[in-house]
Amino acid sequence: MAANQELLRRITARPDVFGGKPIVRDLRISVELVLSLLAQGIAPEDILDDYPDLEQDDILACTAYAHAVIARDTLATASV
């Protein structure tokens, strides 16, 4: 659980960026985009090639965020 909380700190939300949707480390890359690419079968390595500012842990953070939302976990300790 602690590892997921650490990953979730990479996810932020700002009202002035993408209407407050969750983004990765203030990079203007939305969690939604990363999850959509993964759902389309794009390999994480290819996502990292296409978005050089992203790191492997950012992709893991997006999946941890999706899990937290689906599991209805609290994100109070994360920077969301």
Buried (B, 14 or more C-beta within 10 A) or exposed (E): EEEBBBBBEBBBBEEEBBEEEBBBBEBEBBBBBBBEBBEEEEEBEEBBEEBEEBBEBBBBBBBBBBEBEEEEBEBEEBEB
